[in-house]
């Protein structure tokens, strides 16, 4: 781990721009840093600091992934993607395995930070002059710092051997370009700088949970038609798609040692074959057999399952609050999916969110009696699909001329990869049902269509 830090890269900022039909995610050039033994030793003395740097720094693959088709399925009221066969979401368990960051800990409550406060924080914690930071906040027009400016502060403080200030500049740039990335992808909010005031105390925060709050919030914002940019850690979202939907993306396996690193370092981008509008139809044609429902079973030796991932309630970062509802996506935990409870109302106070989180054992204990282990990966109780089709929209386009899901060559990554495939005869039956639905251009509101779609679902599921 120390050797990896010695040759670590500046985790570069990600620039994103999105039209209505397309999103490109670009990573800027990585800059290698050497001769930083003192800073390395400082970081190594505080475990979570080294975890932050390693798990967020090593993934320097150029990523250009079209996400428009997935964002259309996100529902902010349930914090989940509404797929043709039910709901799925990015869980705390997914974050822990992909990023390797802790999901337990405190929620961060920053002080009120205006331009004057941002200047004072930079003077005391980054070691810059008042004149320099005042000019910086003039350029950013408020309580923000440019990522490029933080990089320059880092270099300057390393040269001056002020390693506490250098570490703060490095870490603020790091989280500002990854887990706390905003829509600009050039700035970071000054309110995050107090996180690193005491370098030996930051391990008390739930970093992985904070990353999920930011991503949930920006996914919800992206649901609005006039949103043209997306924030949050897009590498987390893309690698989640790679893990759960191996056939829909031409993913590249870098062969990283998954026993040692965050799972996201396994994947890299490979050129796909389809346009965005084609992916919408392809996702409409997805069935449970196309999903690896439990991709982390071969990773439990590195990241054991934590029952806090079954917590039902709210999670937050600063004043941003998101619903976390694993009850709606139980198949991702190996349980039979039942009709879930209505989404939770918004909390009245941030304090209530903290109380919920500290008492996570209560909702987890209340959930356990309802859980039944699934006999096959995509199992759901009778009536769930009928209920889901009434409250959601399983399809985004009319089912005429739906292309078959592209079949890439994907090695099995877990026991679910082989166990989720239906027998050949059921696959043929499913193909005939899908062909009939396409030829008749059936409407999702048609009662007959819902029955046939359930038959299609059953034919694509494992039945033994």
N, C-alpha and C positions, 0 to 999 in steps of 0.2 A: 504494500500500500504506500509506504514512504517513497519507494522508487518511482511509483506512478506519479506521486505529487512532485518529486524532484524534476520530472520531465513533463509537468502538467502544462496545459495551455490556458491562455486567457479564454474563458468561456465567452464566446462572442455573442454580440447582440443579434437578434433575429429581426429582420425587416419583413413586414408583411404588407401586401396590398391585395385588395380583393375587388373584383367587379361583381356584378350580380350573378355571373355564371361561373366565376373561377377565382380560386385563391392560390397564390404562390407563396411559399415560405422559403426564404433565402437565409442562409447563414453567411455572415461575413468571414473574411480570412482570419484564421487562427494565428496568434502570435505566441511563439514559444518563449518561455521564461526560464533562464538558467541562473546559477549562482545565487540562489535564494535560500540558503541553508538555514539562516536564522529565522526567516519567516516560516519555513517548513517546520522547524522545531517548535515554534510558537503554536502553530496550528495543531501539530501532533500531540501537544500536551492537553488539548481540549478535544475529546473524541468527536463530538458532533460537528465541529468545524471541519475536521478532515473528511467526515462523511459528506458534508455539504459540497466541499470542493471536488472530491473525487466523483461522486455520483452525478454531479451536474456538469463537470468539466470534460469528461472523457468522450461524450457523445458529440463529435465534431463532424458528423456526416452532413453533406449537403442534402437538404430536404426540400422537395417540391411536390407537394401532395395536394390533390384537389379535394376539398372538404365540403364544397357547397351542397352536395347531395346528402351528406350526413347531418348538416346543421338543420335542414328542413324537417328533420324528425325529432328534434329536441323539444321537449315541453318543460317550461320553467316551473309550472305548478307541481310537477311530479319529479323534477330533476332526473329525467330519464329520456332515452331514445325510444320512440314508439315504432317498433319493427313490425313486419307483417304477422309475426307469431307471438307478439306480446312485448313487454318492456324489458329493456336492458339499460345499464348505466355504468359509469366509471365508479367503482367502489373504493373505499379506503384500502381494502385488500389489494386491489389493482395498483393503487398508488404506492403502497409499501413494496410490492414486488417489482414494479417498473422503475421506481426512483430510488428505492432503498432508504428513504427518509422516514423518520419516526412519525407515527400517526397518533401517538399519545402525547399529552402535555397540555400546557396552557394555551389559551387563545391570546393573541397579542392585542393590547389596547394602547394605541399611541397617544401621546399628548396632542393638543391642538397645535398644528404646525402651519404658520403663515410664513410669509417671506422673511420677516425678521427672525423668527425662530429657526428657519432653515439656515440662515446665515450663522446664527450663534452655534447651532449644532455642528456645522462644518468647521468652524474655527476651533471648537474644543475637541471634536472627535476625529477630524481629518487633518488638523494641523495646518490649515491654509490661512492666509491673511484675510482681514476684513475686506480690503479693497478687491481682492481676487474673487471672493465668494459673492460680493455685492454685484460685481460685473457678471458673474455666472448666472445669478438669479434674474438679472436684468435680461439676459439672453433667453432664458427659459420662461420668462414672464410669470414667475411665481415660485412656489415652494417645490422646485424640482431641480435635479442635477442631470446634466448630460452624461451618458455612459462614456463617451469619448473623453470627457473632462475627468471623470473618475479614473479612467485608465491612466491619464497623464499624472494625476495626483499619486496614484499607486507607484508609478515608476520613480517619481521625484522623491517620495518618502522612502522607498527602498534604497535609493542612492544616498539619502541622508541617514540611513539606518534607524529610521523611526518606524519600527515594524508594527507597532500597535495601530498607528494611523494607516500604514500600508495595508494591513489585513482588513481594516474596516472598509477602505476604498475598494479593495478587491471583492470582498463579500457583498457589498452593496451593489457593485456592478454585476456580480454573478447572479444574485436573486432578481435584480432588475431586468436582466436579459433572459431569464428563464422562468422560474415559478411565479414571479410577480410582474411579468412583462405586461405593459399596458399597450394601448393601440398604436402609440407612436413608435414603439420599439427603438426609440433613441433617448428616452428620458426615464428616470426613476423618481418616484415620489420621495421627498425628504422625510416623510413620516416613518419610513422604514429604517432610517439611520440609527435611531435609538435602540433598535434590536441588537446592535453590535457595540453598545456602550461598554458592556462588561463581557469580554470575550469568553470568560470562564462561566458565564451564566446562560448562554443561549440554548443550551441543551434542554432547558425546561419547556421550550415551545414545541407545539405540534406542527412541525414544518410540512410534513406530507399532507396533513389536513388543510393547512393554509393554502397549499398549492391547489387542492381540489376546490376550495371555495372560490379562488380566483377563476379557475377554469369554468366551473358551473356558472359563475356570474357573467362571464363573457359569452358563453354559449347561449344563455338566456337573452342577452342583448342582441346576439346575432340573429335571433328569430324575427326581429323587426325588419321589414322590407327595405327600409332606408339605411340600414347598417352596412357600411362598406369596408370596415376593417374589423379585425378580430384580435383580441388580446389573450393573455394566458399562455401557458406552456404548451405549444402545439406539438412538440415532440412527444409529450405525454399522451395526447389524444391520438396521434398517428400510430404510436407503438401499441396503444390499446387496440386499435383497429387491426393491426398486424396479428396480435395475439388471438383475438376472438374470431376474426374472419380471414382465415389464411387463404381462401380461394378467391376472394374479391380483389386482392391487391397482389401485384407482382413484387412481393417483399424480398429483400436481400438479406441473407444470413451471413453476418460477418465472422461467425465462428468464435465469438467472444466467450470466455470462460464464465458461464452463467453461475458457476458455483462460487465465484468471487465477487462479481460486480452486479450492479443494478441491471435488471433484465433488459432494460431499454437499450443497453449497449450492444445487444445481440443484433439489432436490426439496422439496415440502411436502405435508402431509397433505390428502387429499380424502376425503369420506365415501364408504364402500363400500356394497355392496348386500346383503351376506350376513352371517349369524351365524357364530359360531365353529365350531359343529358342522357347518355347511355347508361351511366351508373345509376341514375334514378330508377330506370326500368329494371336494371339488374338487381338492385336492392329490393324492389317490389317482388321479384321472383325468388328471393332468398327463402329458405326453409330452415327449420331447426337443425337439419343434418349438415348445414353449411357452417355451423357455429362450433367452435371448441369451447364448451361451456365452463370448463374448469382448467384453464391453461397453467395453473401454478402448482399442480400436484407434484411435478418433478422439480419444484423449486423450494419445497417446504424445508429442506435441510438448510437452506440459506435464510429464508424468511418464514418462520412458523406462523400458522394461522392465529390471529388475535381476535378474541370474541368481541372486542370493541367495534369491529367492522360490521357487526349486526346491530349496532346502536341505531335507534330510530329517533330522529329529532332534528335539531338545527345545528349547524356548524358555522363558524364565522372567522373572519380576519378583519381586524379594526371594526368598522361599522357595517361591513358587508356581510350579510347573513344569507345562507342557503339552506334549503331543505335537504336532508339526507335520509332517504327512504329505501333501505335495502329490502324491506318487506315486499316491494313491487318487483324485485328481481331475484327471487330466491333460487332460481335454477342456476345462477352463477355461483351459488354456495353449495350446490348438490342437493337441494330440497325441492319437493313438489310445489309448484307455484299455485297459490290459491287466489281468490278474489281479494285484493288488499283493501285496507281501510281507506277512507277518503284522505286526501292530502292534509297535512297539518296546517292550522291557521298560522299566520305570521306572529312571532313573539311580540309582546308589548314593549319589552326592554331588553337591552343587550345583556343585562345581568341575568335575566331568565335563561338565556342561551347558555351562559356559563354554568348555571345551576344544573341545567339538563345534562350538560357534558360531564360534569363532575359526578353526577349520579347515573352514569350510563348503565350501571348494572341493573337498574330497575327496568328500563325498556327491553334490555336484552333478556332478562329473566321472564318478562311477560311474553316475549316472542317465542321462547323455547318450546312451550307446550303446543304451539301451533305447527311446529316444524315436523315434517315427515320426510325421511330420506327418499330420494327419487330412485326408482328402479331402472330408469334409463335417463340420460342426461337432460332431455328437454321436457320431462314429464310435467303436466299440469292437471289440476283437478277438473272433473266434469263441470261444464258451465263456464269455465274461465274464458275460453275463446269467444263464446257467444257474448259474454259481458264485455270483453275487450273490443269487439267489433261495434258494439253499441256506443261506447264512450270514446272511441278513438277512430282514426282514419288509417287503416293498415296499408293502404296503397296511396301513392302520390300521383301516378299516371294511370290512364285507362289501360286495361290488360290486353291491348291488341298489339300483336307483334312483339311481345316481350322476349328479349334475347335470353338465351340460356346463360346461367352463371358461368363465367370463365373458369376453367379448371387449370390452375397452375400446378406444377409439380411441387408438392409440399411434403416434407418428411413429417411423420407424426411427432408431436411435441408433448403429448400426454396420453394417458389411457383413454381419454375421451375422444381422441382423434380417430381411433379405430372403432370404438364402441358406438359412436353416434351415427354410423352409416347404416341405412336401411337395407334389407335384403333386395337382391336384383329385381324380383317380381314386383315388389312394392314401388321400386324406383320407376319401373315401366308404367305401373298404374298411375303414379303421380304425374309422369310426363303426359299421359293421355288426358288426365283431368286438366292439366295446365293448358294443353293445346286446345281443348274444348272451350275453356274459359276465354282464351284469346280469340278464337274464331267467332264466338257469340258476343264479344265485347260486353260482358256482364258488368253490371254496376255494383259497387260495394254495398249499396242500399237494398239490393234485391235479396229477398229472403232465400230464394233458391241458391243464389250465389254464395251466401254465407255457409250453407250446408256443404256445398261442393268445396269451398275453401277449407272447411274443417277436414273434409275427406283428404284433400291435398296435404294438409298439415300432418294428418295421421300417417299417410303413406310415406312421408319423408322422415318420419321419426323412427327411432329404434324400438321395436316391439317386443324384444325378449331380453 
